[in-house]
Amino acid sequence: MSAGAVATDGTARDLLADLVAIPSPSGEEGEAARRLAAFFEERDREVWIDEVGNVRAPADDAALLTSHVDTVPGEIPVRIEETDDGREELWGRGSVDATGPLAAMAVAAVRTGVSFAGVVGEETDSRGARFLVGDREAPDALINGEPSGWDGVTLGYRGFQVGTYAASTDSAHTSRPEPNAIQRATAWWSRVDAAFESDEETPVFERVTAKPVEIAGGVAEDGLSVEATIDAQFRIPPGETAASIRETVEGELGSGGEIEWREPTPPVMESPRTAVARAFRAAIRRRGGDPRSLRKTGTSDMNIYAGAWDRPMATYGPGDSALDHAPNERLDLGDLDRAVAVLEDVCETLQQ
């Protein structure tokens, strides 16, 4: 069967269009979650929205299909455009990350009878996935939904550690030579950045990378001190731990400042020889594709699932991840159809 020969009844396309048309930035997933739940109700599947906002549709736990309902902020007019080579693309925030994978999984779950969960908060604190692993038993296998391309399967993600540095110094005339809190904060970040400097020939997936994401500072409201904060993110490759990164960062504090850490997300690297990975390779080949195994430099809810459940898993979904969060985010609808077919094949294989 050629890649272009996949039939579709339009179900996934219709669901995708409905969901993308509903704004669902993290914390505001309610309306999209209700539309997703209605999709299962209309097909006589047990479904409910749990206390944190996840859409839960349990069934055959031979596989749990799960993707996130939330998107990053941003308005992109929802529309379908035809490309010069005759393909149809749906434009809209979340079409790639990850409403496309979410819609594909919902349709495949209904057609094959496997379990499904649409989770909230992936783009911020993964609160939906964290709640899920504490509220249900581990499935036999798990497929997480993120864009990998219809012919790609993601087996690895780096982990994630977030911290906030804070420094405070007494206010003084700016002519004095002693460093204020802002200088201490920027000097601290320079030391941290240097501590994680690595050989450029080392693949990014295998490096610790440090990134400041927000800096604030100035004279306090009472005028008696200068304060500075830096919010920083650290990506953790397999083989490294959050504890070792925290130790390095704290070792650069010197005599000024302190850092407050959030709960870390561990890295994950799944074997390409699991039943899930094998099922994907076979399904992609059956649909005319050449399967690709991917390692991503970011982090996803799969990290949470792998840290809690010792089960075979992978991440899969239609879409070009280079368009994640982008102003030109759009999904090839033919790839959506192929992804649904691949997911159906994989689920049926895991159910045997």
C-alpha positions in Angstrom: 0.0 0.0 0.0 1.4 3.4 -0.9 1.5 6.2 1.6 -1.2 8.1 -0.4 -3.6 5.1 -0.4 -4.9 5.5 3.2 -8.7 5.9 3.2 -10.5 8.3 5.5 -14.1 9.0 6.5 -13.2 12.4 7.8 -13.8 11.7 11.4 -10.3 12.7 12.6 -10.3 15.7 10.4 -13.6 16.9 11.8 -12.6 16.4 15.4 -9.3 18.1 14.8 -11.0 21.2 13.2 -13.4 21.4 16.1 -10.7 21.2 18.8 -8.3 23.6 17.1 -11.1 26.1 16.8 -11.4 26.1 20.6 -8.7 28.1 22.4 -7.1 25.8 25.0 -4.0 27.4 26.5 -2.8 25.8 29.7 -5.2 26.4 32.5 -8.1 27.1 30.1 -8.7 23.6 28.7 -12.3 23.2 29.9 -14.2 23.8 26.7 -11.9 21.6 24.6 -12.0 18.9 27.2 -15.8 18.9 27.0 -15.8 18.6 23.2 -13.3 15.7 23.4 -15.5 14.0 26.1 -18.5 14.4 23.8 -16.7 12.6 21.0 -16.5 9.5 23.2 -20.0 9.9 24.6 -21.4 10.0 21.1 -19.8 6.7 20.4 -21.1 5.0 23.6 -17.7 5.0 25.3 -17.4 5.4 29.1 -15.8 8.8 29.7 -15.5 11.5 32.4 -13.5 14.6 33.2 -11.6 14.1 36.4 -10.8 16.5 39.2 -7.8 18.1 37.5 -9.5 18.4 34.1 -8.2 15.3 32.3 -10.5 13.5 29.8 -10.6 9.8 30.9 -12.0 7.0 28.7 -10.7 3.7 30.1 -11.2 0.4 28.2 -8.7 -2.2 27.1 -5.4 -1.5 28.8 -3.4 -3.5 26.3 -2.6 0.1 25.3 -3.2 3.6 26.8 -3.3 6.3 24.2 -2.7 9.7 25.8 -1.9 13.2 24.5 -2.4 16.7 25.9 -5.4 19.0 25.5 -3.6 22.2 26.3 -1.6 24.4 23.9 0.7 27.4 24.2 -0.9 30.8 23.9 -1.3 32.4 20.4 -4.0 33.0 17.9 -3.7 31.6 14.4 -6.8 31.9 12.2 -8.2 28.4 11.7 -8.4 27.5 8.0 -7.6 24.8 5.5 -5.2 25.7 2.7 -4.2 23.7 -0.3 -0.4 23.5 -1.1 1.1 23.8 -4.5 1.4 20.1 -4.7 -2.2 19.5 -3.8 -2.0 18.6 -0.1 -4.4 20.0 2.4 -3.1 21.7 5.6 -5.1 22.8 8.6 -3.7 26.0 10.2 -4.3 26.8 13.8 -2.7 26.9 17.3 -2.2 23.4 18.5 -2.7 21.7 15.1 0.7 20.2 15.5 1.4 20.4 19.3 -0.5 18.4 20.1 -4.1 18.6 19.0 -3.3 16.6 15.9 -1.9 13.7 17.8 -4.8 14.0 20.3 -7.4 13.8 17.6 -5.7 10.9 15.9 -5.5 9.0 19.2 -9.1 9.7 20.1 -10.3 8.2 16.8 -7.9 5.2 17.1 -9.0 4.5 20.7 -12.7 4.4 19.7 -12.1 2.2 16.7 -9.9 -0.3 18.5 -11.4 -0.2 22.0 -8.2 0.7 23.9 -7.9 3.1 26.8 -7.5 6.9 26.3 -6.6 9.9 28.3 -6.5 13.6 27.2 -4.4 15.3 29.9 -4.0 19.0 30.9 -1.1 21.2 31.7 1.6 19.6 29.6 2.9 22.9 28.4 3.5 24.2 32.0 3.7 21.7 34.9 2.4 18.4 33.5 -0.2 18.4 36.3 -2.5 16.2 34.2 0.1 13.4 33.6 1.3 13.6 37.2 -2.3 13.2 38.5 -2.9 10.3 36.0 0.0 8.2 37.2 -1.1 8.5 40.8 -4.8 7.8 40.0 -4.7 4.6 37.9 -2.9 1.4 37.5 -0.2 1.1 34.8 -1.4 0.0 31.4 0.3 -2.9 29.6 1.8 -0.4 27.1 1.6 3.4 26.6 1.7 5.6 23.6 2.1 9.3 24.2 0.9 11.8 21.7 3.4 14.4 20.3 4.4 15.3 16.8 6.9 12.9 15.4 5.8 12.8 11.8 3.5 10.0 10.7 6.5 7.8 9.9 8.6 8.7 13.0 8.6 7.3 16.6 10.1 9.2 19.5 11.9 7.0 22.0 13.9 9.5 24.0 13.5 12.9 25.7 15.8 14.9 27.9 14.7 15.7 31.4 13.9 19.1 32.9 14.8 21.0 36.0 13.6 24.5 36.7 15.0 26.8 39.4 14.7 30.5 40.5 17.8 32.3 41.7 17.2 35.3 44.0 19.7 37.8 45.4 19.3 40.9 47.6 21.7 43.6 48.6 21.4 46.8 50.7 20.7 49.8 48.5 23.6 52.2 48.0 24.6 55.0 45.8 25.4 53.8 42.3 28.8 55.4 42.4 30.0 52.8 45.0 32.1 49.9 43.7 30.5 47.0 45.6 28.3 44.8 43.4 24.6 45.0 43.8 22.1 42.1 43.5 21.8 42.6 39.8 25.5 42.3 39.3 25.6 39.2 41.6 22.8 37.6 39.6 24.4 38.1 36.2 27.8 37.0 37.5 26.2 33.9 38.9 24.6 33.1 35.6 27.9 33.6 33.7 29.5 31.0 36.1 26.6 28.6 35.6 26.7 28.9 31.8 30.4 28.2 31.8 30.0 25.2 34.1 27.8 23.5 31.6 29.8 24.5 28.5 30.4 21.4 26.4 32.0 20.3 23.2 30.0 21.5 20.2 30.6 18.1 18.6 28.6 16.4 21.3 25.0 15.9 20.2 22.6 18.3 21.9 20.5 15.3 23.2 23.6 14.2 25.2 24.4 17.6 26.7 23.2 19.5 29.8 21.9 22.8 28.5 21.2 25.8 30.7 18.9 28.6 29.7 17.7 31.8 31.5 14.0 32.4 30.6 13.2 35.5 32.8 15.3 38.1 34.6 14.0 40.8 36.9 15.7 43.3 39.1 15.8 46.7 40.6 15.4 48.8 43.7 12.8 47.3 46.1 9.5 49.2 46.7 10.7 50.4 50.1 13.9 51.7 48.6 16.1 49.9 51.1 17.5 47.1 48.9 18.3 46.0 45.4 16.7 42.7 44.4 17.3 40.4 41.4 15.8 37.1 40.2 16.6 34.7 37.4 14.3 31.9 36.3 16.4 29.2 34.7 15.8 25.9 32.9 18.2 23.0 32.7 17.7 20.1 30.3 18.9 16.7 31.6 20.3 14.1 29.2 20.1 10.3 29.9 23.0 9.5 32.1 22.7 12.7 34.1 20.5 13.4 37.1 18.7 16.4 38.4 20.6 16.1 41.7 24.0 16.4 39.9 22.8 19.4 38.0 21.5 21.1 41.2 24.8 20.4 42.9 26.7 22.1 40.1 24.4 25.1 40.0 24.5 25.5 43.8 28.3 25.3 43.8 28.4 28.5 41.7 26.3 30.5 44.2 29.4 31.8 46.1 28.6 34.1 49.0 25.5 35.7 47.6 22.0 34.5 46.5 20.0 31.4 46.8 18.0 29.2 44.5 14.6 27.5 44.9 14.0 24.4 42.9 10.8 22.9 41.4 10.1 19.2 41.1 12.3 17.8 38.3 11.3 15.6 35.3 13.7 12.8 34.7 15.1 11.9 31.2 13.8 8.9 29.3 15.4 6.7 26.6 13.3 3.7 25.6 14.7 0.6 23.8 13.9 0.3 20.1 13.3 -3.4 20.7 10.1 -3.2 22.9 6.8 -4.5 21.6 5.6 -1.0 21.2 8.6 0.1 19.0 8.4 -3.0 16.9 4.7 -2.6 16.4 5.2 1.0 15.1 7.9 0.0 12.7 5.7 -2.7 11.2 2.7 -0.5 11.0 4.6 2.4 9.3 6.0 0.0 6.8 2.5 -1.4 6.0 1.4 2.1 5.3 4.3 2.7 2.8 6.6 4.6 5.1 10.3 4.2 6.1 10.2 4.3 9.9 12.5 6.7 11.8 13.5 6.5 15.5 13.8 9.9 17.1 15.4 11.4 20.2 14.2 14.9 21.2 16.1 17.5 23.0 12.9 18.8 24.8 10.7 17.1 27.4 7.2 15.6 27.3 4.7 13.8 29.5 6.4 10.5 28.4 9.1 11.4 30.9 6.5 11.4 33.7 5.0 8.1 32.6 8.4 6.4 32.2 9.4 7.6 35.7 6.2 6.1 37.2 5.4 3.0 35.1 7.9 0.3 34.1 6.0 -0.4 30.8 7.0 -0.3 27.2 6.1 3.1 25.6 6.8 5.5 22.8 5.7 8.9 21.6 4.0 9.2 18.3 1.8 11.7 16.3 1.4 13.4 13.0 3.0 16.8 12.4 6.3 18.5 11.9 7.7 19.4 15.4 9.7 22.3 13.8 6.2 24.0 13.7 5.6 23.5 17.5 4.6 26.9 19.0 5.3 28.6 15.7 3.2 31.4 14.2 2.8 29.3 11.0 1.7 26.1 12.9 -0.2 23.8 10.5 -0.8 20.1 10.0 -0.9 18.1 6.8 -4.3 16.4 6.8 -3.0 13.4 4.8 -0.5 12.8 7.5 -3.3 12.9 10.1 -5.1 10.2 8.2 -2.0 8.0 7.9 -1.3 8.5 11.6 -4.8 7.2 12.5 -4.2 4.1 10.4 -0.8 3.5 12.0 -2.2 3.9 15.5 -5.0 1.5 14.7 -2.5 -1.1 13.4 -0.3 -0.7 16.5 -3.2 -1.0 18.9 -4.5 -4.1 17.2 -1.0 -5.7 17.4 -0.7 -4.9 21.1 -4.2 -6.4 21.7 -3.2 -9.8 20.3 
